[in-house]
Amino acid sequence: MARLFVAVRPPVKVLRAVEKALGPARRAMVGPRWTTDDQWHLTLQFLGAVPEESVSEVSRALDAVSKVQAFPARIGGGGAVPRVSRARVIWLGLAAGAEGMAELARAVGMALAPLGFEAEERDFHAHLTLARLKVSGDVTPAVAALGTEPVGPAFVVSEVVLYESHLSPKGARYEAVSAVALEG
């Protein structure tokens, strides 16, 4: 079985800016398990365990997403799930491009629905996961350090990537399986 998800990976120059912005948040909070830049992405849909023989079918189905127009986006605005006072995840959201990302997530969902992958029913909220906590806690200092301003330059969302997630005690490692270029 392959553990799959579909995501957008921001360009390296954006990830470098995120790394720089993350410094004060890391210093503000000891305890969270901070993710690394090779793990940062904007998940469009998590597929879960997929039989190895079905991975190419998933890749082909995603070709339908190529009709979506590329759009500008910008990372920015810290937050936490489920809430800052009792968080399990610290993230950076989108300062620009949220509507485009939601539209892209819907297109991914529509492309994969015939294969039995149902999109989440809750509202889509694009974010980069920066840290996870084993036990819920107050992450106000870290979220405050991330701030509400944009982080790094704007970028064009021009492709969608199908990733396989390899889990280990050292953390997840993500491997690109295929990519689909967006129109424009």
C-alpha positions as CSV (number, residue, x, y, z in Angstrom):
1,M,0.0,0.0,0.0
2,A,1.1,3.5,-0.7
3,R,0.1,6.4,1.6
4,L,-0.7,9.2,-0.8
5,F,-1.7,12.9,-0.8
6,V,-2.0,15.7,-3.4
7,A,-0.4,19.0,-2.7
8,V,1.2,22.2,-3.9
9,R,4.9,22.7,-3.0
10,P,5.9,26.4,-2.8
11,P,9.2,27.4,-4.5
12,V,12.5,27.2,-2.7
13,K,12.7,31.0,-2.3
14,V,9.4,31.0,-0.4
15,L,10.5,28.0,1.8
16,R,13.7,29.9,2.7
17,A,11.6,32.9,3.8
18,V,9.4,30.5,5.9
19,E,12.5,29.1,7.5
20,K,13.6,32.6,8.5
21,A,10.2,33.5,9.8
22,L,10.0,30.3,11.8
23,G,13.1,31.2,13.9
24,P,11.4,33.4,16.4
25,A,8.5,30.9,16.7
26,R,10.9,28.1,17.5
27,R,12.7,30.2,20.1
28,A,9.3,31.2,21.6
29,M,8.2,27.6,22.2
30,V,10.1,24.5,23.4
31,G,8.2,21.3,23.0
32,P,6.6,21.1,19.6
33,R,8.1,18.8,17.1
34,W,9.0,21.2,14.3
35,T,8.8,20.1,10.7
36,T,11.5,20.7,8.2
37,D,11.4,22.5,4.8
38,D,11.4,19.2,2.9
39,Q,8.0,18.4,4.6
40,W,6.4,21.8,3.8
41,H,3.5,21.7,1.3
42,L,-0.1,22.9,1.0
43,T,-2.2,19.7,1.1
44,L,-5.1,19.7,-1.4
45,Q,-6.4,16.2,-0.5
46,F,-5.2,13.3,1.6
47,L,-5.9,10.0,0.0
48,G,-4.6,7.6,2.6
49,A,-3.5,4.0,1.9
50,V,-3.8,3.2,-1.8
51,P,-3.0,-0.2,-3.4
52,E,0.3,0.0,-5.3
53,E,-1.4,-1.1,-8.5
54,S,-3.8,1.9,-8.3
55,V,-1.2,4.6,-8.0
56,S,-0.8,5.1,-11.8
57,E,-4.6,5.3,-12.0
58,V,-4.6,8.1,-9.4
59,S,-1.9,9.9,-11.4
60,R,-3.9,9.7,-14.6
61,A,-7.0,10.9,-12.9
62,L,-5.2,14.0,-11.7
63,D,-4.5,15.0,-15.4
64,A,-8.0,16.5,-15.4
65,V,-6.6,19.2,-13.0
66,S,-4.4,20.6,-15.8
67,K,-7.5,22.6,-17.0
68,V,-7.3,24.8,-13.8
69,Q,-5.7,28.2,-14.4
70,A,-2.4,28.9,-12.6
71,F,-2.9,31.6,-9.9
72,P,-0.8,33.8,-7.6
73,A,-0.5,33.0,-3.9
74,R,1.5,34.1,-0.9
75,I,2.2,32.4,2.4
76,G,1.4,34.3,5.6
77,G,-0.6,34.4,8.9
78,G,0.2,32.0,11.7
79,G,-2.5,29.8,13.3
80,A,-3.1,26.6,15.1
81,V,-5.5,23.6,15.0
82,P,-7.9,23.2,16.6
83,R,-7.2,26.5,18.4
84,V,-4.3,28.5,19.8
85,S,-5.1,27.7,23.4
86,R,-5.3,23.9,22.9
87,A,-3.3,23.3,19.7
88,R,-2.0,20.1,18.2
89,V,-0.6,21.7,15.1
90,I,1.0,25.1,14.3
91,W,0.7,26.4,10.8
92,L,1.2,29.2,8.3
93,G,-1.8,29.9,6.1
94,L,-2.2,31.9,2.9
95,A,-2.0,35.7,2.9
96,A,-3.2,35.6,-0.8
97,G,-4.5,33.0,-3.1
98,A,-6.9,31.2,-0.7
99,E,-9.8,31.2,-3.1
100,G,-7.6,29.9,-5.9
101,M,-6.3,27.1,-3.6
102,A,-9.8,26.2,-2.6
103,E,-10.9,26.0,-6.2
104,L,-7.8,23.8,-7.0
105,A,-8.7,21.5,-4.0
106,R,-12.3,21.2,-5.4
107,A,-10.9,20.3,-8.9
108,V,-8.6,17.6,-7.3
109,G,-11.6,16.3,-5.4
110,M,-13.7,16.1,-8.6
111,A,-10.9,14.4,-10.5
112,L,-10.5,11.7,-7.8
113,A,-14.1,11.2,-6.8
114,P,-14.7,8.6,-9.6
115,L,-11.9,6.5,-8.0
116,G,-13.7,6.5,-4.6
117,F,-11.7,9.3,-2.9
118,E,-14.1,11.7,-1.2
119,A,-13.1,15.2,-0.5
120,E,-13.4,16.4,3.1
121,E,-16.8,17.9,4.0
122,R,-15.3,20.7,6.2
123,D,-14.2,24.0,4.7
124,F,-10.8,23.9,3.0
125,H,-8.1,25.8,4.7
126,A,-4.7,25.7,2.9
127,H,-1.7,25.8,5.3
128,L,1.9,24.7,5.8
129,T,2.2,22.5,8.9
130,L,5.1,23.9,10.9
131,A,4.9,21.9,14.1
132,R,3.0,19.1,15.9
133,L,2.4,18.7,19.6
134,K,2.0,15.2,21.2
135,V,-0.3,16.8,23.8
136,S,-2.6,19.8,23.2
137,G,-1.1,23.0,24.5
138,D,-1.2,26.7,24.4
139,V,0.9,27.9,21.4
140,T,0.1,31.6,21.7
141,P,3.8,32.6,21.8
142,A,4.7,30.7,18.6
143,V,1.6,31.9,16.7
144,A,2.3,35.5,17.9
145,A,5.9,35.2,16.7
146,L,4.7,34.0,13.3
147,G,2.5,37.1,13.1
148,T,-0.2,38.0,10.5
149,E,2.0,39.5,7.8
150,P,2.9,37.8,4.5
151,V,6.0,35.6,4.5
152,G,8.3,35.7,1.5
153,P,7.5,36.6,-2.0
154,A,4.3,35.9,-3.9
155,F,4.5,32.9,-6.2
156,V,2.5,31.3,-8.9
157,V,0.8,28.0,-8.2
158,S,1.5,26.3,-11.4
159,E,1.5,22.6,-10.6
160,V,-0.1,19.9,-8.4
161,V,2.0,17.1,-7.1
162,L,1.0,13.5,-6.1
163,Y,3.1,12.5,-3.1
164,E,3.8,9.3,-1.3
165,S,4.4,9.6,2.4
166,H,6.9,7.3,4.0
167,L,6.5,7.3,7.8
168,S,9.3,6.6,10.3
169,P,10.2,7.3,13.9
170,K,12.3,10.2,12.5
171,G,9.3,11.8,10.9
172,A,7.6,11.6,7.5
173,R,9.5,11.7,4.2
174,Y,7.6,12.7,1.1
175,E,8.4,11.4,-2.4
176,A,6.9,13.0,-5.5
177,V,5.2,10.4,-7.6
178,S,3.9,12.6,-10.4
179,A,3.1,16.2,-11.1
180,V,0.5,18.0,-13.2
181,A,1.1,21.4,-14.7
182,L,-1.8,23.9,-14.4
183,E,-3.0,26.0,-17.4
184,G,-1.3,29.2,-18.1
